[in-house]
Amino acid sequence: MPVKENAGTNISKEKPGLPHGVIFNAYPDSIGSRLEDCLGILKQTPFKDAFSTFYILPTFFNSDLDRGFSIIDYNLNKELVSSADLEVLRDLNISLKLDLVLNHLSVNSPQFKDFQKNGESSSYRDFFIDWNKFWQGKGTAGPDGCIIPEDKYLQKLFTRKPGLPVMRIDFEDGNTGFFWNTFYQEIIFEQVFAEDFSTLPGITPERAAEIAASVNNAFHDKTMPDQVNLGSNEKYRELVLPIIREKRHYLGQLDLNARSTQVWEFYSETLKKLKAYGAKIIRLDAFAYLHKEAGCSNFFNRPGTWNYLERLRKIAKRDYLLVFPEIHAEYGTGIHKEVAQKGYPIYDFFFPGLIIHALEYKTSAPLVRWIKEIISNGYKTINMLGCHDGIPVLDLKGKKLEGVEQPGLLSDKQVESLVEVIIARGGLVKNLYGPGGHKVSYYQINATFFSALGESEEKMLLARAIQLFMPGTPQVWYLDLFAGKNDYEVLEKSGPAGHKEINRTNLSLQEVKKRLELPIVKNQLELIRFRNNYPAFEGNCEIIEEGNPFRLKISWNMDNYRTTLSANLANNVFKIEYNDNQGQSRLLQLI
């Protein structure tokens, strides 16, 4: 098979762009217990020349919640990553794709810790969004002091969970603040004991036991420290309150105040750091929530979102970095077109659902329609089957805009059928919420891609083949590569917010060694290596009309190189033809 030279260096230093090769996607500890274990696997013969880029998820950095997306700081997480690992990646000629979590930072970040300690005298007092200051004069304070915006503003709020996107935090001086918190939060209360209070002046052992019982009952009900009912021991509140507060710990992702100059200085410094690690592509996580303005939607409002993105892109160009905005929205909104027209690559969140639909219902029509749109509009995309999140389904739907229904890539009925199929195979639904905590839509389904396909190896291999022939850059989730199944055991251990863990099983080195002997794994690696190295994939992609909805034919060509995938969706059989170094037509051989 003819191969291109220096397959791993597809991004020019002077002109950042998407790589033509394949992206590997995993957490630092997805294989083994540290990144060095995963790199040890990538150095083995089966993986030789298979990947050009490694998208390492953000437990690469110091974080404390949401499996990495609640970042404390962007220094290397030394429990999982070392500077020696970065040298290994350079030796393997593999560049990095890393996250800049644009919208938020951990409550345990140095910036917020300084603010929590020093209050208004902190230099970071404007680094985060004070909810009450933001809504001052535009709502009414509730019983706890948190402002509830007027209904005309509430109706514009797009939320990711029930209730207001707020996190209440107590400061060290005893004051309370409310901060914008779009995503996760968790407050942990440690059990208290009579001994914690028995040394305080005037408190007898009996009273200390009573206070401990009152506090533990309140903590069980998630009551905040200053609201604990001490009953007959109320007169001791000022004495015991500092101890109670010490037993309460916060986890949460506090939204950044993008109107602050300091925040932009932070972005600039972070991009430099990511570049030094070896990053070429920067995924902008949750960017669409960054711009906030009263009376406007807090999701992708315009022109503020575009102004922020352009400002960030200019900073990134300084370091020859490609910024890659991550956004989910219904096809009918046309947001994907808008992002592409502004010159940004887009995530192909439509492909996973389309390929499942194609394989389950034996028709290529919706998928072909999408491929033609990509080609005709020149979209630059990254596509995937599975990923660290769920399988997108909301993205496939239409949307009513200004009273006119804009069609989706699938009809509502087709999407509902797709959802039912995946749920029947063990998938879990992730929902979105609107004003007042009312569910407005499902968002994605959490399942491994292999389980979503009914754990059919034939369908999995065909799905991979089609992905690798799609226009755009393919990204491969490690668990898909190893034919991972829904992990119900880890799901039970993860609690009510751990639905995504169903598709994040950490594989031991022994398990990987065993799975590398499976035909489904060997064949995927052969397909991936072909896609990463065959020169035609740097050329033009075209759909060859077959006339039958259950047939699919995709071809790539550049100069004298040409390769074609011919697939039959009716029986999940496919073949790949290509020209060798002498121009002779050959079949790619699989097991």
C-alpha positions in Angstrom: 0.0 0.0 0.0 1.5 3.4 -0.9 1.8 5.7 2.0 2.4 9.5 2.4 5.6 10.6 4.0 5.7 11.9 7.5 2.1 10.8 8.1 2.0 12.3 11.6 2.9 15.9 10.7 -0.2 17.0 8.8 -0.5 20.4 10.4 1.8 23.1 8.9 3.5 25.3 11.6 2.8 28.4 9.5 -0.7 27.6 8.5 -2.8 25.8 11.2 -5.5 23.4 9.9 -7.2 20.1 10.5 -5.0 17.1 10.0 -5.8 14.6 7.2 -4.8 11.7 9.4 -6.7 10.0 12.2 -7.2 11.3 15.7 -7.1 8.9 18.7 -9.3 10.0 21.6 -9.0 8.9 25.3 -8.4 10.0 28.9 -4.9 9.7 30.2 -5.9 6.7 32.2 -8.3 5.1 29.8 -5.7 2.4 29.1 -3.7 1.2 32.1 -3.4 3.7 35.0 -1.4 6.5 33.5 -0.8 8.2 30.2 2.6 6.3 29.9 0.6 3.0 29.8 -1.5 4.2 26.9 1.6 5.5 25.1 3.2 2.1 25.6 0.3 0.5 23.7 0.5 3.2 20.9 4.2 2.3 20.5 3.4 -1.4 19.8 3.4 -2.8 16.2 -0.4 -3.0 15.8 -0.6 0.8 16.2 2.3 1.7 14.0 1.4 4.7 11.8 -2.3 4.4 12.8 -2.8 7.9 14.3 -1.5 11.4 13.6 -3.1 13.2 16.5 -4.1 12.3 20.1 -7.0 14.1 21.6 -6.4 13.7 25.4 -9.3 14.6 27.6 -8.8 17.2 30.3 -7.9 15.0 33.3 -4.6 15.7 31.5 -4.8 18.9 33.6 -5.6 19.4 37.3 -9.3 19.0 37.8 -11.9 17.9 40.3 -15.3 17.2 38.8 -17.0 16.1 35.5 -14.1 13.8 34.6 -11.8 16.7 33.9 -14.0 19.5 32.6 -14.0 21.3 35.9 -10.4 22.5 35.6 -8.5 23.8 38.6 -5.5 24.8 36.5 -3.9 23.9 33.2 -0.7 22.4 34.7 0.0 18.7 34.0 -1.9 16.4 36.3 1.2 14.6 37.7 -0.9 11.7 39.0 -1.6 10.8 35.3 0.8 12.7 33.1 4.5 13.5 33.0 6.7 15.7 30.8 8.4 12.5 29.6 5.1 11.5 28.1 5.1 14.6 26.0 8.5 13.6 24.7 7.3 10.2 23.8 4.4 11.7 21.8 6.9 13.9 19.9 9.0 10.9 19.1 5.9 9.1 17.8 5.2 12.1 15.6 1.8 12.5 17.2 0.5 16.0 17.8 -2.1 16.9 20.4 -5.6 18.1 20.5 -6.4 19.6 23.9 -9.3 21.4 25.5 -9.7 25.0 26.6 -12.8 25.0 28.7 -13.9 28.4 27.7 -17.0 29.0 29.8 -15.9 27.9 33.3 -13.3 27.0 35.9 -13.4 25.0 39.1 -14.5 26.5 42.4 -11.1 25.1 43.6 -9.1 27.2 41.1 -6.5 29.5 42.5 -8.5 32.4 41.2 -11.7 31.6 43.1 -9.9 30.4 46.2 -8.2 33.9 46.4 -11.6 35.6 45.9 -13.3 33.3 48.5 -10.6 34.2 51.0 -10.2 37.9 50.4 -13.7 38.9 49.2 -14.0 42.3 47.5 -10.3 43.0 48.2 -9.3 40.1 45.9 -7.8 40.9 42.5 -10.1 38.2 41.1 -13.4 39.7 42.3 -14.5 40.2 38.7 -13.1 37.0 37.3 -16.4 35.1 37.9 -20.0 36.1 37.4 -21.7 37.3 40.5 -25.3 36.3 39.8 -27.0 39.0 42.0 -24.8 41.8 40.5 -25.6 40.5 37.0 -29.4 40.6 37.7 -29.5 43.6 40.0 -32.7 45.6 39.2 -34.0 42.9 36.9 -35.6 40.5 39.5 -36.6 39.9 43.1 -34.6 38.3 45.9 -35.8 34.9 47.0 -35.9 33.7 50.6 -32.2 32.8 50.5 -31.2 36.2 49.0 -30.6 34.9 45.5 -32.3 37.1 42.8 -34.9 35.4 40.7 -34.9 37.2 37.4 -38.2 38.6 36.0 -40.1 36.2 33.8 -39.2 38.0 30.6 -35.6 37.2 31.4 -36.2 33.7 32.6 -37.9 32.8 29.3 -34.6 33.5 27.6 -32.5 31.3 29.8 -31.3 28.0 28.3 -30.2 25.7 31.1 -28.5 22.4 31.4 -30.2 21.3 34.6 -33.4 21.9 36.6 -33.6 25.3 38.4 -31.6 28.4 38.1 -27.9 28.1 37.0 -26.6 29.3 40.3 -24.2 28.1 43.0 -24.3 29.5 46.5 -20.9 29.9 48.2 -20.0 31.1 51.7 -16.9 33.3 52.0 -14.4 33.1 54.7 -15.6 36.4 56.2 -19.1 34.9 56.7 -20.7 36.6 53.7 -22.7 34.6 51.1 -22.4 34.9 47.4 -24.3 33.5 44.4 -22.4 32.7 41.2 -23.4 31.7 37.7 -23.0 27.9 37.4 -24.3 26.6 34.0 -23.0 23.0 34.5 -22.2 20.8 37.4 -22.0 21.5 41.1 -21.7 19.3 44.2 -21.6 20.2 47.9 -20.0 17.6 50.1 -20.8 17.6 53.9 -18.6 15.6 56.2 -20.1 14.0 59.3 -19.5 15.9 62.5 -18.9 14.4 66.0 -19.6 15.7 69.5 -15.8 15.9 69.9 -15.7 18.6 67.3 -17.7 21.0 69.6 -16.9 19.7 73.1 -13.8 21.9 73.7 -15.7 25.1 72.9 -16.4 27.4 75.9 -19.7 26.7 77.7 -20.6 23.6 75.7 -21.1 20.5 77.8 -20.6 17.0 76.3 -24.4 16.6 76.3 -24.9 19.8 74.3 -22.0 18.9 72.0 -23.8 15.6 71.2 -27.0 17.5 70.5 -25.3 20.0 68.2 -23.6 17.2 66.3 -26.9 15.4 65.8 -28.6 18.6 64.6 -25.8 19.4 62.1 -25.7 15.8 60.7 -29.4 15.8 60.2 -29.2 19.1 58.4 -26.3 18.0 56.3 -28.2 14.9 55.3 -30.9 17.2 53.9 -28.2 19.3 52.1 -28.9 22.3 54.3 -26.3 25.1 54.2 -24.3 25.8 57.4 -25.9 29.1 58.3 -29.4 27.6 57.9 -28.8 24.7 60.3 -31.5 24.6 63.0 -29.7 24.3 66.3 -32.8 24.3 68.4 -32.1 24.9 72.1 -28.4 25.4 71.3 -29.1 28.4 69.0 -27.1 30.7 71.4 -23.9 28.8 70.5 -24.3 29.4 66.7 -21.4 31.9 66.4 -19.1 29.4 68.2 -20.0 26.3 66.2 -20.5 27.9 62.7 -16.8 28.0 61.8 -16.5 24.3 62.6 -19.6 23.5 60.6 -18.3 25.5 57.6 -15.0 23.5 57.7 -17.0 20.3 57.2 -18.6 21.5 54.0 -16.7 21.3 50.7 -17.6 22.6 47.3 -17.2 21.2 43.8 -18.5 23.1 40.9 -17.8 24.8 37.6 -18.2 28.5 37.9 -18.8 30.5 34.8 -16.1 33.0 33.8 -16.8 36.7 33.3 -15.7 37.3 29.8 -16.1 41.0 30.2 -13.0 40.9 32.5 -9.7 41.8 31.0 -8.1 39.3 33.4 -10.1 36.4 31.9 -8.7 37.2 28.5 -5.2 37.4 29.9 -5.9 34.0 31.4 -7.0 32.6 28.0 -3.9 34.0 26.3 -1.6 32.5 28.9 -3.4 29.1 28.7 -3.1 28.9 25.0 0.7 29.4 25.2 0.9 26.6 27.8 -1.2 24.2 25.6 1.1 25.0 22.6 4.1 24.2 24.7 2.6 20.8 25.5 2.5 20.0 21.8 -1.1 21.0 21.0 -2.0 21.9 17.4 -5.8 21.9 17.8 -7.7 23.5 20.7 -11.3 22.3 21.3 -13.3 25.2 22.8 -15.6 23.4 25.2 -18.9 25.1 26.0 -18.0 28.2 24.1 -21.6 28.9 23.2 -22.5 29.7 26.8 -19.7 32.3 27.4 -21.5 35.5 26.3 -24.2 36.5 28.6 -26.5 39.5 28.4 -29.8 40.1 30.2 -32.7 39.8 27.8 -30.8 37.6 25.4 -30.4 33.8 25.3 -27.3 32.7 27.3 -26.7 30.1 24.5 -25.0 31.3 21.3 -26.3 34.8 21.4 -25.2 37.0 18.6 -23.1 39.0 17.9 -21.5 38.6 21.3 -20.5 35.0 20.8 -18.9 35.7 17.4 -17.0 38.7 18.8 -15.6 36.5 21.6 -14.7 33.7 19.2 -12.9 36.0 16.8 -11.0 37.6 19.6 -9.9 34.2 20.8 -9.0 33.0 17.2 -6.6 36.0 16.9 -4.9 35.1 20.1 -4.6 31.5 18.9 -3.0 32.4 15.6 -0.1 33.9 17.5 0.8 30.3 18.4 -0.2 28.7 15.1 -3.1 27.0 16.9 -6.4 26.0 15.3 -9.4 26.7 17.6 -12.3 24.4 17.2 -15.7 25.4 18.7 -17.7 22.6 20.1 -21.5 23.0 19.9 -24.6 20.9 19.9 -27.8 22.3 18.1 -30.6 21.0 16.0 -29.7 20.7 12.3 -32.7 22.9 11.5 -31.2 25.9 13.4 -28.5 26.1 10.7 -25.9 26.8 13.4 -23.4 24.4 11.8 -23.6 26.4 8.5 -23.1 29.6 10.4 -20.0 28.3 12.2 -18.5 26.9 8.9 -19.2 30.2 7.1 -17.2 32.1 9.8 -14.3 29.9 8.8 -14.3 27.5 11.7 -14.2 23.7 11.5 -17.3 21.9 12.9 -17.8 18.8 14.8 -19.9 16.3 12.8 -22.4 15.5 15.5 -24.8 14.4 12.9 -22.8 11.4 11.7 -23.2 9.1 14.7 -27.0 9.1 14.6 -27.1 9.0 10.8 -24.8 5.9 10.6 -26.9 4.0 13.2 -30.0 4.9 11.3 -28.4 3.7 8.0 -27.4 0.4 9.5 -30.6 -0.3 11.4 -33.0 0.8 8.6 -30.9 -0.3 5.6 -31.0 3.1 3.8 -28.2 5.5 3.0 -30.4 8.3 1.8 -30.2 10.7 4.9 -26.4 10.0 5.2 -25.8 10.6 1.5 -27.7 13.9 1.8 -25.4 15.0 4.6 -22.2 13.9 2.8 -23.3 15.9 -0.2 -23.8 19.0 1.9 -20.4 18.6 3.5 -18.7 18.3 0.0 -20.7 21.0 -1.8 -20.2 23.6 1.0 -16.6 22.7 1.7 -17.2 22.1 5.4 -14.1 21.2 7.5 -15.2 18.6 10.0 -14.1 16.2 12.7 -16.3 13.2 12.8 -16.6 10.3 15.3 -18.7 7.3 16.2 -18.5 7.3 20.0 -16.8 9.9 22.3 -16.6 10.8 26.0 -20.1 12.2 25.8 -23.2 10.5 24.6 -24.5 9.7 21.1 -26.1 12.9 19.7 -29.7 12.7 18.7 -31.1 16.2 19.3 -28.7 17.4 16.5 -30.6 15.5 13.9 -33.9 17.2 14.3 -35.5 20.1 12.5 -36.4 23.4 14.2 -39.2 26.0 13.8 -37.6 29.4 13.1 -39.7 32.5 13.0 -42.8 30.3 12.5 -41.3 28.3 9.6 -40.4 24.7 10.2 -36.8 24.0 9.0 -36.4 20.3 8.3 -33.9 18.1 10.0 -31.6 15.4 8.6 -34.1 12.9 10.1 -37.8 13.5 10.8 -39.0 13.7 14.4 -40.5 10.2 14.0 -37.2 8.8 12.7 -35.3 10.3 15.6 -37.8 8.9 18.1 -37.4 5.5 16.6 -33.6 5.8 16.7 -33.8 6.7 20.4 -36.1 3.7 21.2 -33.6 1.3 19.5 -30.6 2.6 21.5 -32.5 2.7 24.8 -33.8 -0.9 24.2 -30.1 -1.9 23.9 -29.3 -0.3 27.3 -28.7 3.3 26.5 -29.5 6.1 28.9 -31.2 9.4 28.0 -29.6 12.8 28.8 -32.2 15.7 28.9 -32.0 19.5 28.6 -34.1 21.8 30.8 -35.8 25.2 30.3 -37.1 27.9 32.6 -38.4 26.6 35.9 -36.6 23.3 35.4 -39.1 21.9 32.9 -37.6 19.3 30.5 -37.6 20.7 27.0 -35.8 18.0 25.0 -33.6 15.0 25.2 -30.0 15.8 24.4 -28.0 12.7 23.8 -28.0 9.0 24.6 -25.3 7.5 26.8 -24.1 4.2 25.4 -21.1 2.6 23.8 -21.4 2.7 20.0 -20.9 -1.0 19.9 -23.8 -1.6 22.3 -25.9 0.9 20.3 -25.4 -1.3 17.3 -26.7 -4.3 19.1 -23.0 -5.5 19.7 -22.9 -6.6 16.1 -19.2 -6.9 14.9 -20.3 -6.7 11.3 -22.2 -3.4 11.8 -19.3 -2.0 14.0 -16.7 -2.7 11.3 -18.9 -1.3 8.5 -19.6 1.8 10.6 -15.9 2.3 11.1 -15.2 1.9 7.4 -17.9 4.5 6.4 -16.5 6.9 9.1 -13.0 6.6 7.7 -14.3 7.4 4.2 -16.4 10.3 5.3 -15.3 13.8 4.2 -13.5 15.3 7.2 -11.0 14.2 9.8 -11.9 10.9 11.7 -11.6 10.7 15.4 -11.6 7.3 17.2 -12.8 6.8 20.7 -10.6 4.2 22.4 -13.5 2.1 23.7 -15.0 1.8 20.2 -11.7 0.5 18.9 -11.8 -2.2 21.5 -15.5 -3.0 20.9 -16.4 -1.9 24.4 -19.9 -2.7 25.8 -22.2 -0.7 28.1 -20.5 -0.7 31.5 -23.4 -1.1 34.0 -21.1 -2.0 36.9 -19.2 1.3 36.8 -22.5 3.1 36.2 -23.9 1.8 39.5 -20.9 3.1 41.4 -21.0 6.5 39.8 -24.3 7.7 41.3 -27.2 9.6 39.6 -24.9 12.0 37.7 -22.6 9.3 36.4 -24.6 8.3 33.3 -21.7 9.1 31.0 -19.5 6.5 32.7 -21.4 3.8 30.8 -19.0 4.6 27.9 -15.8 5.4 29.7 -14.6 2.0 31.0 -10.9 2.1 31.9 -9.2 -0.9 30.2 -6.3 -2.7 32.0 -3.2 -3.5 30.0 -4.1 -7.2 30.3 -7.5 -6.5 28.8 -6.1 -4.5 25.9 -3.6 -7.3 25.2 -6.4 -9.8 25.0 -8.7 -7.6 22.9 -5.8 -6.9 20.4 -6.3 -10.5 19.3 -9.9 -10.0 18.3 -10.7 -9.7 14.6 -13.0 -6.7 15.2 -10.0 -4.9 16.7 -7.4 -6.0 14.2 -9.7 -5.1 11.3 -10.4 -1.7 12.7 -6.7 -1.0 13.1 -6.1 -2.1 9.5 -8.8 0.3 8.3 -7.4 3.2 10.5 -3.9 2.7 9.3 -5.0 2.7 5.7 -7.0 6.0 6.3 -4.1 7.6 8.1 -1.5 6.9 5.4 -3.1 6.5 1.9 -2.4 9.7 -0.1 -5.8 9.9 -1.8 -7.4 11.0 1.5 -5.6 14.3 1.2 -7.5 14.9 -2.1 -11.1 15.0 -3.1 -14.1 13.0 -1.8 -17.1 12.2 -3.9 -20.3 10.2 -3.6 -20.9 7.7 -6.5 -24.7 7.3 -7.1 -25.7 3.7 -6.9 -29.5 4.1 -7.4 -30.3 1.7 -4.5 -30.9 3.2 -1.0 -29.2 0.2 0.7 -26.0 0.8 -1.3 -23.3 3.3 -0.5 -20.2 4.2 -2.6 -17.6 6.8 -1.5 -14.4 7.5 -3.4 -11.3 9.6 -2.7 -8.7 10.6 -5.3 -5.5 12.7 -5.5 -3.2 12.6 -8.5 -2.8 8.9 -9.4 -4.1 7.6 -6.1 -7.7 6.5 -5.8 -9.7 4.5 -3.3 -13.3 3.5 -3.2 -15.5 2.1 -0.5 -18.5 0.0 -1.7 -21.0 -1.0 1.0 -24.2 -3.0 1.0 -26.3 -1.9 4.0 -28.7 -4.8 3.5 -26.1 -7.4 4.6 -23.3 -5.2 6.1 -20.8 -6.4 3.5 -18.2 -3.9 2.1 -15.0 -3.8 0.1 -12.3 -1.2 -0.3 -10.4 -0.9 -3.6 -7.2 1.2 -4.0 -4.4 1.8 -6.5 -1.0 0.6 -5.4 2.4 2.2 -6.1 2.4 0.9 -9.7 -1.2 2.1 -10.3 -2.6 -1.4 -10.1 -6.1 -1.8 -8.5 -6.1 -3.9 -5.3 -8.4 -4.9 -2.5 -7.7 -4.0 1.1 -7.4 -7.3 2.8 -9.1 -7.8 6.2 -9.4 -10.9 8.4 
